[in-house]
Amino acid sequence: MPDPRTFKVLPGLDRTGWILSDLHYRSGERVPFDTRRILQEQVGRLALDGPG
């Protein structure tokens, strides 16, 4: 699923954009090895637990 908040126009490339997406199976379940999801989960844990 594309995340429209991440859309960027690429500099120097005419009419070309870039967008991040969350990976889902056709069933709607999130893909467990989606690196964006893994990073979001870890950042959330760090916010709850603190750095040390």
PDB file of N, CA, C and O in Angstrom:
ATOM      1  N   MET A   1       0.846  -1.166   0.000  1.00  0.00           N
ATOM      2  CA  MET A   1       0.000   0.000   0.000  1.00  0.00           C
ATOM      3  C   MET A   1       0.894   1.233   0.000  1.00  0.00           C
ATOM      4  O   MET A   1       1.682   1.426   0.925  1.00  0.00           O
ATOM      5  N   PRO A   2       0.779   2.054  -1.013  1.00  0.00           N
ATOM      6  CA  PRO A   2       1.594   3.261  -1.068  1.00  0.00           C
ATOM      7  C   PRO A   2       1.244   4.230   0.052  1.00  0.00           C
ATOM      8  O   PRO A   2       0.085   4.352   0.448  1.00  0.00           O
ATOM      9  N   ASP A   3       2.259   4.910   0.550  1.00  0.00           N
ATOM     10  CA  ASP A   3       2.078   5.926   1.585  1.00  0.00           C
ATOM     11  C   ASP A   3       2.252   7.295   0.935  1.00  0.00           C
ATOM     12  O   ASP A   3       3.385   7.730   0.729  1.00  0.00           O
ATOM     13  N   PRO A   4       1.159   7.988   0.605  1.00  0.00           N
ATOM     14  CA  PRO A   4       1.257   9.257  -0.111  1.00  0.00           C
ATOM     15  C   PRO A   4       2.058  10.331   0.625  1.00  0.00           C
ATOM     16  O   PRO A   4       2.551  11.273   0.004  1.00  0.00           O
ATOM     17  N   ARG A   5       2.190  10.192   1.947  1.00  0.00           N
ATOM     18  CA  ARG A   5       2.971  11.188   2.713  1.00  0.00           C
ATOM     19  C   ARG A   5       4.447  11.149   2.347  1.00  0.00           C
ATOM     20  O   ARG A   5       5.169  12.105   2.629  1.00  0.00           O
ATOM     21  N   THR A   6       4.918  10.065   1.724  1.00  0.00           N
ATOM     22  CA  THR A   6       6.339   9.928   1.410  1.00  0.00           C
ATOM     23  C   THR A   6       6.676  10.304  -0.031  1.00  0.00           C
ATOM     24  O   THR A   6       7.828  10.167  -0.445  1.00  0.00           O
ATOM     25  N   PHE A   7       5.706  10.772  -0.797  1.00  0.00           N
ATOM     26  CA  PHE A   7       5.952  11.088  -2.210  1.00  0.00           C
ATOM     27  C   PHE A   7       6.967  12.204  -2.358  1.00  0.00           C
ATOM     28  O   PHE A   7       6.880  13.236  -1.691  1.00  0.00           O
ATOM     29  N   LYS A   8       7.927  11.985  -3.236  1.00  0.00           N
ATOM     30  CA  LYS A   8       8.945  12.986  -3.549  1.00  0.00           C
ATOM     31  C   LYS A   8       9.153  12.995  -5.067  1.00  0.00           C
ATOM     32  O   LYS A   8       9.143  11.946  -5.709  1.00  0.00           O
ATOM     33  N   VAL A   9       9.338  14.181  -5.623  1.00  0.00           N
ATOM     34  CA  VAL A   9       9.738  14.296  -7.021  1.00  0.00           C
ATOM     35  C   VAL A   9      11.254  14.163  -7.047  1.00  0.00           C
ATOM     36  O   VAL A   9      11.954  14.860  -6.313  1.00  0.00           O
ATOM     37  N   LEU A  10      11.758  13.273  -7.888  1.00  0.00           N
ATOM     38  CA  LEU A  10      13.205  13.060  -7.957  1.00  0.00           C
ATOM     39  C   LEU A  10      13.876  14.173  -8.749  1.00  0.00           C
ATOM     40  O   LEU A  10      13.484  14.456  -9.881  1.00  0.00           O
ATOM     41  N   PRO A  11      14.885  14.804  -8.159  1.00  0.00           N
ATOM     42  CA  PRO A  11      15.563  15.902  -8.848  1.00  0.00           C
ATOM     43  C   PRO A  11      16.328  15.400 -10.071  1.00  0.00           C
ATOM     44  O   PRO A  11      16.961  14.345 -10.036  1.00  0.00           O
ATOM     45  N   GLY A  12      16.257  16.163 -11.130  1.00  0.00           N
ATOM     46  CA  GLY A  12      17.011  15.851 -12.333  1.00  0.00           C
ATOM     47  C   GLY A  12      16.370  14.799 -13.222  1.00  0.00           C
ATOM     48  O   GLY A  12      16.910  14.491 -14.285  1.00  0.00           O
ATOM     49  N   LEU A  13      15.234  14.238 -12.820  1.00  0.00           N
ATOM     50  CA  LEU A  13      14.554  13.246 -13.638  1.00  0.00           C
ATOM     51  C   LEU A  13      13.169  13.772 -13.991  1.00  0.00           C
ATOM     52  O   LEU A  13      12.296  13.895 -13.132  1.00  0.00           O
ATOM     53  N   ASP A  14      12.988  14.074 -15.248  1.00  0.00           N
ATOM     54  CA  ASP A  14      11.745  14.663 -15.712  1.00  0.00           C
ATOM     55  C   ASP A  14      10.548  13.756 -15.447  1.00  0.00           C
ATOM     56  O   ASP A  14      10.522  12.602 -15.873  1.00  0.00           O
ATOM     57  N   ARG A  15       9.568  14.288 -14.746  1.00  0.00           N
ATOM     58  CA  ARG A  15       8.289  13.614 -14.498  1.00  0.00           C
ATOM     59  C   ARG A  15       8.451  12.263 -13.799  1.00  0.00           C
ATOM     60  O   ARG A  15       7.775  11.295 -14.145  1.00  0.00           O
ATOM     61  N   THR A  16       9.354  12.204 -12.811  1.00  0.00           N
ATOM     62  CA  THR A  16       9.600  10.958 -12.087  1.00  0.00           C
ATOM     63  C   THR A  16       9.473  11.208 -10.592  1.00  0.00           C
ATOM     64  O   THR A  16      10.034  12.164 -10.057  1.00  0.00           O
ATOM     65  N   GLY A  17       8.721  10.328  -9.923  1.00  0.00           N
ATOM     66  CA  GLY A  17       8.532  10.451  -8.489  1.00  0.00           C
ATOM     67  C   GLY A  17       8.940   9.181  -7.770  1.00  0.00           C
ATOM     68  O   GLY A  17       9.237   8.161  -8.392  1.00  0.00           O
ATOM     69  N   TRP A  18       8.950   9.261  -6.447  1.00  0.00           N
ATOM     70  CA  TRP A  18       9.362   8.155  -5.573  1.00  0.00           C
ATOM     71  C   TRP A  18       8.393   8.123  -4.408  1.00  0.00           C
ATOM     72  O   TRP A  18       8.028   9.168  -3.870  1.00  0.00           O
ATOM     73  N   ILE A  19       7.970   6.921  -4.013  1.00  0.00           N
ATOM     74  CA  ILE A  19       7.035   6.790  -2.903  1.00  0.00           C
ATOM     75  C   ILE A  19       7.333   5.496  -2.153  1.00  0.00           C
ATOM     76  O   ILE A  19       7.629   4.472  -2.769  1.00  0.00           O
ATOM     77  N   LEU A  20       7.253   5.542  -0.818  1.00  0.00           N
ATOM     78  CA  LEU A  20       7.434   4.339  -0.005  1.00  0.00           C
ATOM     79  C   LEU A  20       6.102   3.610   0.121  1.00  0.00           C
ATOM     80  O   LEU A  20       5.034   4.219   0.058  1.00  0.00           O
ATOM     81  N   SER A  21       6.186   2.313   0.299  1.00  0.00           N
ATOM     82  CA  SER A  21       4.975   1.505   0.433  1.00  0.00           C
ATOM     83  C   SER A  21       5.119   0.517   1.578  1.00  0.00           C
ATOM     84  O   SER A  21       6.225   0.114   1.939  1.00  0.00           O
ATOM     85  N   ASP A  22       3.979   0.133   2.143  1.00  0.00           N
ATOM     86  CA  ASP A  22       3.920  -0.945   3.119  1.00  0.00           C
ATOM     87  C   ASP A  22       3.517  -2.205   2.366  1.00  0.00           C
ATOM     88  O   ASP A  22       2.581  -2.186   1.567  1.00  0.00           O
ATOM     89  N   LEU A  23       4.228  -3.305   2.625  1.00  0.00           N
ATOM     90  CA  LEU A  23       3.962  -4.548   1.910  1.00  0.00           C
ATOM     91  C   LEU A  23       2.862  -5.349   2.590  1.00  0.00           C
ATOM     92  O   LEU A  23       2.887  -5.568   3.802  1.00  0.00           O
ATOM     93  N   HIS A  24       1.899  -5.780   1.787  1.00  0.00           N
ATOM     94  CA  HIS A  24       0.786  -6.597   2.268  1.00  0.00           C
ATOM     95  C   HIS A  24       0.577  -7.759   1.298  1.00  0.00           C
ATOM     96  O   HIS A  24       0.809  -7.631   0.096  1.00  0.00           O
ATOM     97  N   TYR A  25       0.139  -8.885   1.837  1.00  0.00           N
ATOM     98  CA  TYR A  25      -0.303  -9.988   0.986  1.00  0.00           C
ATOM     99  C   TYR A  25      -1.673  -9.640   0.416  1.00  0.00           C
ATOM    100  O   TYR A  25      -2.314  -8.691   0.867  1.00  0.00           O
ATOM    101  N   ARG A  26      -2.119 -10.400  -0.566  1.00  0.00           N
ATOM    102  CA  ARG A  26      -3.444 -10.170  -1.148  1.00  0.00           C
ATOM    103  C   ARG A  26      -4.545 -10.280  -0.104  1.00  0.00           C
ATOM    104  O   ARG A  26      -5.595  -9.653  -0.238  1.00  0.00           O
ATOM    105  N   SER A  27      -4.312 -11.066   0.924  1.00  0.00           N
ATOM    106  CA  SER A  27      -5.305 -11.239   1.991  1.00  0.00           C
ATOM    107  C   SER A  27      -5.436  -9.988   2.859  1.00  0.00           C
ATOM    108  O   SER A  27      -6.383  -9.874   3.638  1.00  0.00           O
ATOM    109  N   GLY A  28      -4.502  -9.057   2.734  1.00  0.00           N
ATOM    110  CA  GLY A  28      -4.502  -7.849   3.548  1.00  0.00           C
ATOM    111  C   GLY A  28      -3.532  -7.922   4.718  1.00  0.00           C
ATOM    112  O   GLY A  28      -3.230  -6.904   5.340  1.00  0.00           O
ATOM    113  N   GLU A  29      -3.041  -9.126   5.020  1.00  0.00           N
ATOM    114  CA  GLU A  29      -2.071  -9.301   6.103  1.00  0.00           C
ATOM    115  C   GLU A  29      -0.745  -8.656   5.707  1.00  0.00           C
ATOM    116  O   GLU A  29      -0.303  -8.755   4.562  1.00  0.00           O
ATOM    117  N   ARG A  30      -0.122  -7.989   6.686  1.00  0.00           N
ATOM    118  CA  ARG A  30       1.181  -7.367   6.397  1.00  0.00           C
ATOM    119  C   ARG A  30       2.255  -8.421   6.240  1.00  0.00           C
ATOM    120  O   ARG A  30       2.243  -9.445   6.923  1.00  0.00           O
ATOM    121  N   VAL A  31       3.181  -8.163   5.337  1.00  0.00           N
ATOM    122  CA  VAL A  31       4.300  -9.065   5.095  1.00  0.00           C
ATOM    123  C   VAL A  31       5.260  -8.958   6.284  1.00  0.00           C
ATOM    124  O   VAL A  31       5.694  -7.854   6.615  1.00  0.00           O
ATOM    125  N   PRO A  32       5.602 -10.079   6.936  1.00  0.00           N
ATOM    126  CA  PRO A  32       6.412 -10.014   8.159  1.00  0.00           C
ATOM    127  C   PRO A  32       7.845  -9.515   7.952  1.00  0.00           C
ATOM    128  O   PRO A  32       8.455  -9.015   8.897  1.00  0.00           O
ATOM    129  N   PHE A  33       8.387  -9.638   6.755  1.00  0.00           N
ATOM    130  CA  PHE A  33       9.767  -9.213   6.509  1.00  0.00           C
ATOM    131  C   PHE A  33       9.845  -7.859   5.799  1.00  0.00           C
ATOM    132  O   PHE A  33      10.876  -7.522   5.217  1.00  0.00           O
ATOM    133  N   ASP A  34       8.770  -7.092   5.846  1.00  0.00           N
ATOM    134  CA  ASP A  34       8.752  -5.745   5.290  1.00  0.00           C
ATOM    135  C   ASP A  34       9.665  -4.862   6.146  1.00  0.00           C
ATOM    136  O   ASP A  34       9.362  -4.597   7.310  1.00  0.00           O
ATOM    137  N   THR A  35      10.762  -4.414   5.579  1.00  0.00           N
ATOM    138  CA  THR A  35      11.759  -3.680   6.366  1.00  0.00           C
ATOM    139  C   THR A  35      11.219  -2.361   6.910  1.00  0.00           C
ATOM    140  O   THR A  35      11.640  -1.927   7.982  1.00  0.00           O
ATOM    141  N   ARG A  36      10.314  -1.725   6.208  1.00  0.00           N
ATOM    142  CA  ARG A  36       9.723  -0.487   6.712  1.00  0.00           C
ATOM    143  C   ARG A  36       8.908  -0.766   7.970  1.00  0.00           C
ATOM    144  O   ARG A  36       8.966   0.001   8.931  1.00  0.00           O
ATOM    145  N   ARG A  37       8.165  -1.838   7.968  1.00  0.00           N
ATOM    146  CA  ARG A  37       7.363  -2.237   9.131  1.00  0.00           C
ATOM    147  C   ARG A  37       8.269  -2.579  10.311  1.00  0.00           C
ATOM    148  O   ARG A  37       8.000  -2.176  11.442  1.00  0.00           O
ATOM    149  N   ILE A  38       9.332  -3.316  10.049  1.00  0.00           N
ATOM    150  CA  ILE A  38      10.267  -3.701  11.107  1.00  0.00           C
ATOM    151  C   ILE A  38      10.869  -2.448  11.751  1.00  0.00           C
ATOM    152  O   ILE A  38      10.949  -2.361  12.977  1.00  0.00           O
ATOM    153  N   LEU A  39      11.286  -1.492  10.941  1.00  0.00           N
ATOM    154  CA  LEU A  39      11.854  -0.252  11.474  1.00  0.00           C
ATOM    155  C   LEU A  39      10.825   0.508  12.297  1.00  0.00           C
ATOM    156  O   LEU A  39      11.150   1.004  13.376  1.00  0.00           O
ATOM    157  N   GLN A  40       9.585   0.612  11.811  1.00  0.00           N
ATOM    158  CA  GLN A  40       8.541   1.309  12.559  1.00  0.00           C
ATOM    159  C   GLN A  40       8.308   0.649  13.919  1.00  0.00           C
ATOM    160  O   GLN A  40       8.145   1.343  14.922  1.00  0.00           O
ATOM    161  N   GLU A  41       8.292  -0.669  13.959  1.00  0.00           N
ATOM    162  CA  GLU A  41       8.100  -1.382  15.227  1.00  0.00           C
ATOM    163  C   GLU A  41       9.244  -1.119  16.194  1.00  0.00           C
ATOM    164  O   GLU A  41       9.012  -0.896  17.382  1.00  0.00           O
ATOM    165  N   GLN A  42      10.467  -1.143  15.700  1.00  0.00           N
ATOM    166  CA  GLN A  42      11.621  -0.931  16.556  1.00  0.00           C
ATOM    167  C   GLN A  42      11.672   0.500  17.093  1.00  0.00           C
ATOM    168  O   GLN A  42      12.016   0.716  18.255  1.00  0.00           O
ATOM    169  N   VAL A  43      11.335   1.468  16.258  1.00  0.00           N
ATOM    170  CA  VAL A  43      11.292   2.858  16.713  1.00  0.00           C
ATOM    171  C   VAL A  43      10.219   3.022  17.787  1.00  0.00           C
ATOM    172  O   VAL A  43      10.419   3.745  18.764  1.00  0.00           O
ATOM    173  N   GLY A  44       9.086   2.355  17.608  1.00  0.00           N
ATOM    174  CA  GLY A  44       8.045   2.393  18.624  1.00  0.00           C
ATOM    175  C   GLY A  44       8.486   1.789  19.941  1.00  0.00           C
ATOM    176  O   GLY A  44       8.190   2.329  21.006  1.00  0.00           O
ATOM    177  N   ARG A  45       9.193   0.671  19.873  1.00  0.00           N
ATOM    178  CA  ARG A  45       9.710   0.031  21.101  1.00  0.00           C
ATOM    179  C   ARG A  45      10.718   0.937  21.784  1.00  0.00           C
ATOM    180  O   ARG A  45      10.709   1.062  23.009  1.00  0.00           O
ATOM    181  N   LEU A  46      11.577   1.561  21.016  1.00  0.00           N
ATOM    182  CA  LEU A  46      12.580   2.460  21.590  1.00  0.00           C
ATOM    183  C   LEU A  46      11.896   3.635  22.284  1.00  0.00           C
ATOM    184  O   LEU A  46      12.329   4.066  23.352  1.00  0.00           O
ATOM    185  N   ALA A  47      10.834   4.149  21.679  1.00  0.00           N
ATOM    186  CA  ALA A  47      10.110   5.265  22.294  1.00  0.00           C
ATOM    187  C   ALA A  47       9.499   4.849  23.640  1.00  0.00           C
ATOM    188  O   ALA A  47       9.443   5.654  24.570  1.00  0.00           O
ATOM    189  N   LEU A  48       9.048   3.610  23.744  1.00  0.00           N
ATOM    190  CA  LEU A  48       8.447   3.123  24.985  1.00  0.00           C
ATOM    191  C   LEU A  48       9.506   2.774  26.035  1.00  0.00           C
ATOM    192  O   LEU A  48       9.350   3.100  27.212  1.00  0.00           O
ATOM    193  N   ASP A  49      10.581   2.110  25.604  1.00  0.00           N
ATOM    194  CA  ASP A  49      11.585   1.596  26.525  1.00  0.00           C
ATOM    195  C   ASP A  49      12.699   2.585  26.854  1.00  0.00           C
ATOM    196  O   ASP A  49      13.315   2.492  27.916  1.00  0.00           O
ATOM    197  N   GLY A  50      12.957   3.509  25.977  1.00  0.00           N
ATOM    198  CA  GLY A  50      14.078   4.419  26.159  1.00  0.00           C
ATOM    199  C   GLY A  50      15.347   3.805  25.610  1.00  0.00           C
ATOM    200  O   GLY A  50      15.373   2.615  25.297  1.00  0.00           O
ATOM    201  N   PRO A  51      16.400   4.594  25.488  1.00  0.00           N
ATOM    202  CA  PRO A  51      17.635   4.133  24.857  1.00  0.00           C
ATOM    203  C   PRO A  51      18.461   3.160  25.686  1.00  0.00           C
ATOM    204  O   PRO A  51      19.317   2.481  25.118  1.00  0.00           O
ATOM    205  N   GLY A  52      18.265   3.057  26.941  1.00  0.00           N
ATOM    206  CA  GLY A  52      19.171   2.226  27.700  1.00  0.00           C
ATOM    207  C   GLY A  52      18.485   1.302  28.584  1.00  0.00           C
ATOM    208  O   GLY A  52      19.131   0.531  29.294  1.00  0.00           O
TER     209      GLY A  52
END
